[in-house]
Amino acid sequence: MQGSSRRQALAGLMGAVAVAALSAGSAAAGEKITMWHIFGNATEPALANLAKWDKLNPDNPLDHKFIPFGQLSQQLIKGIATGDVPDLITIDNPVVASFASQGALEDLTEMVKASKVIKKDGYFPGSWNTTIWNGKQFAVPGEANTLALYYNADMFRAKGLDPDRPPRTWAELKAASEKLTDPAKNVYGIGFSAIQSEEGTFQWLPFLQQSGGNLRDLTSADSVAALALWADWVKSGQASKDVLVKRQFEMTSAFLGGGSAMVVSGPWELQRMDKDAKFEWRVAVLPVREGKNIEASALGGYVWGVPKGAKNPKLAFKVIEFMSEPEQMKQAWSGGRLPPVASIAIDNPSNPKAYEVFKRQMEFAKARGPHPAWPQISAAVQTAIQSALTGQATPAAALEKAQAVVKPLLDKNPIDGL
């Protein structure tokens, strides 16, 4: 996420560039489909799907290019400025509205309506909502992910806790965290990422939603309770101060190394868990706040989009439809992600119990936005988290400051669910 500077740059560049409308015809045989994507690992299942497209469509092969996740948004801005955009692109789901509101993406509404493959009713609500802005569809869900609670069953047993009954409420989670914390062994009860980036926002939002709070009123008692929960964990020593500077991957590494008994993380870690864990580990749904009983989780993943000015938008959409077929979507699980379509079941999944947990969390996973000012909203949340967890401000004061940034943005563009 690049914050307001990215949006300002995009707004300025869009005014200087002439963009093409959707082509009325289809691409000629032999026309390549250009694509930018984030599939940097050679074992990415999406790469196998791209190769499958090429094999089935030799007249219209994919000319695809890997761009690191953190650089893709800026690369698209530069492409728009120079008139050099690909036909197809993968986009981090919370920034779709930002790009769409600036005119950087083709409107896919009519194409989706006419599609025999892509049907709204089949998708998890959170995934579908990430692709809509101002009543129009600017993207199609690709692979998805969400959060759950990993825990060390061996440590549970050693502390007299039942690994067959993981924490189901915040009260139980706090009690377990306290009991599992063992300073003599350098073991923290719980781990999560509160880093000052989109990852920190991603990890905290489920707690905000479970608390009964929301971004519209960050100063409510419920919203404050969500941040106080995290701040208390750090203050009491049940969570390491490393949560302030370490990414999700790093916090999960600490869990794998025995540095924490529990960690909030996603399905992308399952392969690493199988390979590196020297203990029995399990996955549970995120505990709910007692008295509220609101099930919630975060929604991550990428979506397919067509940049404004693409030479072959209709052919690019055919690729999107191909990638949206069940056989291709099923491959997501082998890369530690989930299909965004609820009805698609993974055949004989590795870690079937974990698969069921993450699929259940997808039912409650909420989109970050969609909102054109999401980078600014997220940045304000990140600052509040950092302030509260470092003790520079109380959770209430930190969120009051964030509210001053977020409220005007939501007043200008109200979004249901925020």
C-alpha positions as CSV (number, residue, x, y, z in Angstrom):
1,M,0.0,0.0,0.0
2,Q,1.4,3.4,-0.9
3,G,-1.1,5.7,0.9
4,S,-2.3,9.0,-0.4
5,S,0.8,9.6,-2.5
6,R,-0.1,6.7,-4.7
7,R,-3.7,8.0,-5.2
8,Q,-2.5,11.5,-5.9
9,A,0.0,10.2,-8.5
10,L,-2.6,8.1,-10.1
11,A,-5.1,11.0,-10.3
12,G,-2.5,13.2,-11.9
13,L,-1.4,10.6,-14.4
14,M,-4.9,9.6,-15.4
15,G,-5.6,13.2,-16.5
16,A,-2.6,13.1,-18.9
17,V,-3.3,9.8,-20.6
18,A,-5.8,8.9,-23.3
19,V,-7.4,5.6,-22.7
20,A,-9.0,3.1,-25.1
21,A,-12.5,1.8,-24.9
22,L,-13.4,-1.9,-24.9
23,S,-12.8,-3.5,-28.3
24,A,-16.0,-4.4,-30.2
25,G,-14.3,-7.5,-31.7
26,S,-12.2,-10.3,-30.5
27,A,-8.4,-10.6,-30.8
28,A,-7.1,-12.2,-34.0
29,A,-5.5,-15.6,-33.9
30,G,-1.9,-15.3,-33.0
31,E,-2.5,-12.3,-30.7
32,K,-0.6,-12.6,-27.4
33,I,-2.4,-11.7,-24.2
34,T,-0.1,-9.6,-22.0
35,M,-0.3,-10.1,-18.2
36,W,1.3,-8.8,-15.0
37,H,1.0,-11.0,-11.9
38,I,2.4,-11.6,-8.5
39,F,3.2,-15.3,-8.9
40,G,6.9,-15.3,-8.1
41,N,7.3,-18.8,-6.6
42,A,8.0,-21.4,-9.3
43,T,5.6,-23.8,-7.5
44,E,2.6,-21.3,-7.6
45,P,-0.5,-23.2,-8.7
46,A,-1.6,-20.2,-10.7
47,L,1.5,-20.6,-12.9
48,A,0.4,-24.1,-13.7
49,N,-3.0,-22.7,-14.7
50,L,-1.4,-20.2,-17.0
51,A,0.6,-23.0,-18.7
52,K,-2.6,-24.9,-19.0
53,W,-4.2,-21.9,-20.8
54,D,-1.3,-21.8,-23.2
55,K,-1.6,-25.5,-24.0
56,L,-5.3,-25.2,-24.7
57,N,-5.1,-21.9,-26.5
58,P,-1.9,-22.0,-28.7
59,D,-3.3,-19.2,-31.0
60,N,-3.5,-16.8,-28.1
61,P,-0.7,-17.5,-25.6
62,L,0.0,-15.6,-22.5
63,D,2.9,-13.2,-22.3
64,H,3.1,-12.9,-18.6
65,K,5.5,-11.0,-16.3
66,F,6.1,-11.4,-12.6
67,I,6.1,-8.1,-10.6
68,P,6.7,-8.3,-6.8
69,F,3.5,-7.7,-4.8
70,G,4.7,-4.4,-3.3
71,Q,5.6,-2.9,-6.7
72,L,2.7,-3.9,-8.8
73,S,0.5,-0.8,-8.0
74,Q,3.2,1.6,-8.9
75,Q,4.0,-0.3,-12.0
76,L,0.4,0.0,-13.1
77,I,0.5,3.8,-12.5
78,K,3.6,4.0,-14.6
79,G,2.1,1.9,-17.3
80,I,-1.0,4.1,-17.5
81,A,1.3,7.2,-17.8
82,T,3.2,5.7,-20.8
83,G,0.2,4.0,-22.4
84,D,1.9,0.7,-21.8
85,V,-0.5,-1.5,-19.8
86,P,-1.0,-5.2,-20.0
87,D,-4.3,-6.9,-21.0
88,L,-4.7,-8.5,-17.6
89,I,-3.4,-7.9,-14.1
90,T,-3.7,-9.3,-10.6
91,I,-4.6,-6.7,-7.9
92,D,-4.6,-6.9,-4.1
93,N,-8.3,-6.9,-3.3
94,P,-8.5,-3.8,-1.0
95,V,-7.1,-1.5,-3.7
96,V,-9.7,-2.3,-6.4
97,A,-11.9,0.6,-5.4
98,S,-9.0,3.0,-5.3
99,F,-8.0,2.2,-8.9
100,A,-11.6,2.0,-10.1
101,S,-12.5,5.4,-8.7
102,Q,-9.6,6.9,-10.6
103,G,-10.6,5.3,-13.9
104,A,-7.6,2.9,-14.1
105,L,-9.7,-0.2,-14.6
106,E,-12.1,-1.3,-17.3
107,D,-15.7,-1.8,-16.3
108,L,-16.4,-5.5,-16.5
109,T,-20.1,-5.3,-15.4
110,E,-21.6,-6.4,-18.7
111,M,-19.1,-9.1,-19.4
112,V,-19.7,-10.6,-16.0
113,K,-23.5,-10.5,-16.5
114,A,-23.1,-12.3,-19.8
115,S,-20.7,-14.9,-18.4
116,K,-21.8,-18.5,-18.1
117,V,-18.9,-19.2,-15.7
118,I,-18.8,-16.3,-13.3
119,K,-22.0,-16.1,-11.2
120,K,-22.3,-13.8,-8.2
121,D,-24.4,-16.3,-6.1
122,G,-21.6,-18.8,-6.0
123,Y,-19.0,-16.5,-4.5
124,F,-18.3,-15.8,-0.8
125,P,-19.9,-12.4,-0.1
126,G,-16.6,-10.9,1.1
127,S,-14.7,-11.9,-2.0
128,W,-17.4,-10.6,-4.4
129,N,-17.7,-7.3,-2.6
130,T,-14.0,-6.5,-3.2
131,T,-14.7,-6.3,-6.9
132,I,-17.5,-3.8,-6.8
133,W,-17.3,0.0,-6.8
134,N,-20.1,2.5,-7.2
135,G,-22.5,-0.3,-8.3
136,K,-20.2,-1.6,-11.1
137,Q,-17.8,-4.5,-11.3
138,F,-14.2,-3.8,-12.0
139,A,-12.6,-7.1,-11.2
140,V,-13.3,-10.8,-10.6
141,P,-12.2,-12.7,-7.5
142,G,-9.1,-14.9,-7.9
143,E,-7.5,-16.8,-5.1
144,A,-8.5,-15.9,-1.5
145,N,-7.2,-16.3,2.0
146,T,-8.2,-15.5,5.5
147,L,-7.1,-15.8,9.2
148,A,-7.5,-18.4,11.9
149,L,-5.8,-19.4,15.1
150,Y,-2.9,-21.8,15.0
151,Y,-1.9,-23.4,18.3
152,N,0.7,-25.8,19.7
153,A,-1.2,-28.8,21.0
154,D,1.9,-30.1,22.9
155,M,2.2,-26.8,24.8
156,F,-1.5,-27.0,25.6
157,R,-1.1,-30.4,27.2
158,A,2.0,-29.3,29.1
159,K,0.0,-26.4,30.7
160,G,-3.1,-28.5,31.5
161,L,-5.1,-27.2,28.6
162,D,-7.2,-29.5,26.4
163,P,-6.0,-29.3,22.8
164,D,-9.4,-30.8,21.7
165,R,-11.1,-27.7,23.1
166,P,-9.3,-24.6,21.8
167,P,-10.4,-21.1,23.0
168,R,-13.8,-20.2,21.7
169,T,-14.2,-16.8,23.3
170,W,-12.0,-13.8,24.1
171,A,-12.2,-14.7,27.8
172,E,-11.0,-18.2,27.1
173,L,-8.3,-16.9,24.7
174,K,-7.0,-14.5,27.3
175,A,-7.0,-17.2,30.0
176,A,-5.1,-19.6,27.7
177,S,-2.6,-16.9,26.7
178,E,-1.8,-16.1,30.3
179,K,-1.4,-19.8,31.2
180,L,0.7,-20.6,28.1
181,T,3.1,-17.6,28.7
182,D,6.3,-19.0,30.1
183,P,9.1,-16.3,30.5
184,A,11.5,-18.8,31.9
185,K,11.4,-20.6,28.5
186,N,11.0,-17.5,26.4
187,V,7.5,-18.6,25.3
188,Y,4.8,-16.0,24.7
189,G,1.1,-17.0,24.9
190,I,0.1,-15.5,21.6
191,G,1.5,-14.0,18.5
192,F,0.1,-11.7,15.8
193,S,1.4,-9.1,13.5
194,A,0.8,-5.4,14.5
195,I,3.3,-4.1,12.0
196,Q,2.7,-0.7,10.6
197,S,1.6,-1.9,7.2
198,E,-1.5,-3.4,5.6
199,E,-0.7,-6.6,7.3
200,G,-1.3,-5.0,10.7
201,T,-4.7,-3.7,9.6
202,F,-5.5,-7.1,8.1
203,Q,-4.8,-8.8,11.4
204,W,-6.6,-6.4,13.7
205,L,-9.9,-5.9,11.7
206,P,-11.4,-9.3,12.7
207,F,-11.0,-8.3,16.4
208,L,-12.6,-4.9,15.7
209,Q,-15.5,-6.7,14.0
210,Q,-15.8,-9.4,16.7
211,S,-15.9,-6.6,19.4
212,G,-19.0,-5.1,17.8
213,G,-17.0,-2.1,16.7
214,N,-16.5,-0.7,13.3
215,L,-14.5,1.9,11.3
216,R,-17.5,4.3,11.3
217,D,-17.1,4.8,15.0
218,L,-13.6,4.0,16.2
219,T,-14.2,5.8,19.5
220,S,-17.0,3.5,20.6
221,A,-16.5,1.4,23.7
222,D,-16.6,-1.7,21.5
223,S,-14.0,-0.5,19.1
224,V,-11.7,0.5,22.0
225,A,-12.1,-2.9,23.5
226,A,-10.6,-4.5,20.4
227,L,-7.5,-2.4,20.5
228,A,-7.2,-2.7,24.3
229,L,-7.2,-6.5,23.9
230,W,-4.0,-6.3,21.8
231,A,-2.4,-3.6,24.0
232,D,-3.0,-5.6,27.1
233,W,-1.3,-8.7,25.6
234,V,1.8,-6.7,24.9
235,K,1.8,-4.8,28.2
236,S,1.4,-8.0,30.2
237,G,4.1,-9.8,28.4
238,Q,1.8,-12.4,26.9
239,A,2.7,-11.2,23.4
240,S,6.2,-10.1,22.4
241,K,7.0,-6.5,21.5
242,D,8.2,-8.0,18.2
243,V,4.5,-7.9,17.1
244,L,5.1,-4.2,16.3
245,V,7.8,-4.8,13.7
246,K,7.4,-8.3,12.4
247,R,5.3,-9.4,9.5
248,Q,2.8,-12.3,9.6
249,F,5.4,-14.7,8.1
250,E,7.9,-13.7,10.8
251,M,5.4,-14.1,13.7
252,T,4.5,-17.6,12.3
253,S,8.3,-18.4,12.2
254,A,8.4,-17.5,15.9
255,F,5.5,-19.9,16.5
256,L,7.3,-22.6,14.6
257,G,10.4,-22.1,16.6
258,G,8.5,-22.5,19.9
259,G,8.5,-18.8,20.7
260,S,4.7,-18.6,21.0
261,A,2.0,-21.1,21.9
262,M,-0.6,-19.6,19.5
263,V,-0.4,-17.4,16.5
264,V,-3.0,-15.7,14.2
265,S,-2.1,-16.6,10.7
266,G,-3.4,-17.9,7.3
267,P,-3.6,-20.9,5.1
268,W,-0.5,-19.8,3.2
269,E,1.5,-21.2,6.1
270,L,0.2,-24.8,6.0
271,Q,2.9,-26.2,3.8
272,R,5.6,-24.7,6.0
273,M,3.8,-26.1,9.1
274,D,3.9,-29.6,7.6
275,K,7.6,-29.3,6.7
276,D,9.1,-27.4,9.7
277,A,6.9,-27.9,12.8
278,K,8.5,-30.2,15.4
279,F,5.4,-30.4,17.4
280,E,1.7,-31.2,17.0
281,W,-0.1,-28.2,15.8
282,R,-3.8,-27.5,15.0
283,V,-5.9,-24.7,13.6
284,A,-9.1,-23.3,15.2
285,V,-11.6,-20.6,14.2
286,L,-10.9,-17.2,15.7
287,P,-12.5,-16.9,19.1
288,V,-15.5,-14.6,19.4
289,R,-16.0,-11.9,22.0
290,E,-18.3,-13.1,24.8
291,G,-21.7,-11.4,24.8
292,K,-21.3,-10.4,21.2
293,N,-20.7,-13.8,19.5
294,I,-19.8,-12.1,16.2
295,E,-17.9,-14.4,13.9
296,A,-15.4,-12.5,11.8
297,S,-12.2,-12.9,9.9
298,A,-10.1,-10.9,7.5
299,L,-10.2,-11.4,3.7
300,G,-7.0,-11.4,1.7
301,G,-6.1,-12.5,-1.8
302,Y,-5.9,-11.1,-5.3
303,V,-8.5,-10.4,-8.0
304,W,-8.3,-10.3,-11.8
305,G,-8.6,-6.9,-13.4
306,V,-8.3,-5.4,-16.9
307,P,-6.4,-2.0,-16.9
308,K,-8.0,0.8,-18.8
309,G,-6.4,1.0,-22.2
310,A,-5.7,-2.7,-22.5
311,K,-5.4,-3.8,-26.2
312,N,-7.3,-7.1,-25.8
313,P,-9.8,-6.7,-22.9
314,K,-12.3,-9.2,-24.3
315,L,-9.7,-11.8,-24.7
316,A,-8.3,-11.0,-21.3
317,F,-11.8,-11.7,-19.9
318,K,-11.8,-15.1,-21.5
319,V,-8.6,-15.8,-19.5
320,I,-10.4,-14.6,-16.3
321,E,-13.3,-17.0,-17.1
322,F,-10.8,-19.9,-17.6
323,M,-9.2,-19.1,-14.3
324,S,-12.6,-19.0,-12.7
325,E,-13.5,-22.6,-13.7
326,P,-13.7,-25.1,-10.8
327,E,-10.7,-27.2,-12.0
328,Q,-8.4,-24.1,-12.0
329,M,-9.8,-22.7,-8.8
330,K,-9.2,-26.0,-7.0
331,Q,-5.5,-25.5,-7.4
332,A,-5.5,-22.6,-5.0
333,W,-5.3,-24.9,-2.0
334,S,-2.0,-26.5,-3.1
335,G,-0.5,-23.0,-2.8
336,G,-2.0,-22.3,0.6
337,R,-5.0,-20.3,-0.5
338,L,-8.7,-20.9,-1.1
339,P,-11.1,-20.7,-4.0
340,P,-13.5,-17.7,-3.6
341,V,-16.4,-19.8,-4.6
342,A,-18.2,-21.5,-1.8
343,S,-19.4,-24.5,-3.7
344,I,-15.9,-25.6,-4.9
345,A,-14.6,-28.3,-2.7
346,I,-11.0,-29.4,-2.6
347,D,-10.6,-33.1,-3.4
348,N,-8.7,-34.9,-0.7
349,P,-7.1,-31.8,0.8
350,S,-3.9,-32.0,2.7
351,N,-4.7,-31.0,6.3
352,P,-8.5,-31.6,5.9
353,K,-9.3,-30.3,9.4
354,A,-7.4,-27.1,8.7
355,Y,-9.1,-26.8,5.3
356,E,-12.6,-27.0,7.0
357,V,-11.5,-24.3,9.5
358,F,-10.3,-21.9,6.9
359,K,-13.3,-22.5,4.6
360,R,-15.6,-21.7,7.5
361,Q,-13.7,-18.5,8.2
362,M,-14.2,-17.5,4.6
363,E,-18.0,-17.5,5.3
364,F,-17.4,-14.5,7.7
365,A,-14.4,-12.9,6.1
366,K,-15.1,-9.3,5.3
367,A,-13.7,-7.1,2.5
368,R,-11.4,-4.2,3.5
369,G,-13.7,-1.6,2.1
370,P,-14.2,-1.5,-0.7
371,H,-13.4,2.2,-0.5
372,P,-11.4,4.5,-2.8
373,A,-9.5,5.9,0.2
374,W,-8.7,2.6,1.8
375,P,-4.9,3.3,1.9
376,Q,-5.5,6.4,4.0
377,I,-8.1,4.6,6.2
378,S,-5.7,1.7,6.7
379,A,-2.7,4.0,7.5
380,A,-4.8,5.7,10.3
381,V,-5.6,2.3,11.8
382,Q,-2.0,1.2,11.6
383,T,-0.9,4.4,13.5
384,A,-3.5,3.8,16.2
385,I,-2.3,0.2,16.7
386,Q,1.3,1.3,17.0
387,S,0.5,4.1,19.4
388,A,-1.5,1.9,21.7
389,L,0.8,-1.1,21.7
390,T,3.9,1.0,22.3
391,G,2.2,2.8,25.2
392,Q,2.5,6.2,23.5
393,A,-1.3,6.6,23.8
394,T,-4.2,4.8,25.5
395,P,-6.3,2.7,23.1
396,A,-9.1,5.2,23.4
397,A,-6.8,8.2,22.6
398,A,-5.1,6.4,19.7
399,L,-8.5,5.5,18.1
400,E,-9.8,9.0,18.7
401,K,-6.9,10.3,16.6
402,A,-7.6,7.7,13.9
403,Q,-11.3,8.6,13.9
404,A,-10.4,12.2,13.0
405,V,-8.8,10.9,9.8
406,V,-11.3,8.1,8.9
407,K,-14.6,9.7,9.6
408,P,-14.4,12.4,6.9
409,L,-13.4,9.8,4.4
410,L,-16.4,7.6,5.2
411,D,-18.7,10.6,5.3
412,K,-17.6,11.5,1.8
413,N,-18.0,7.9,0.5
414,P,-20.2,5.9,2.9
415,I,-19.8,2.1,2.5
416,D,-22.0,-0.4,4.1
417,G,-20.2,-2.8,6.5
418,L,-17.4,-0.4,7.5
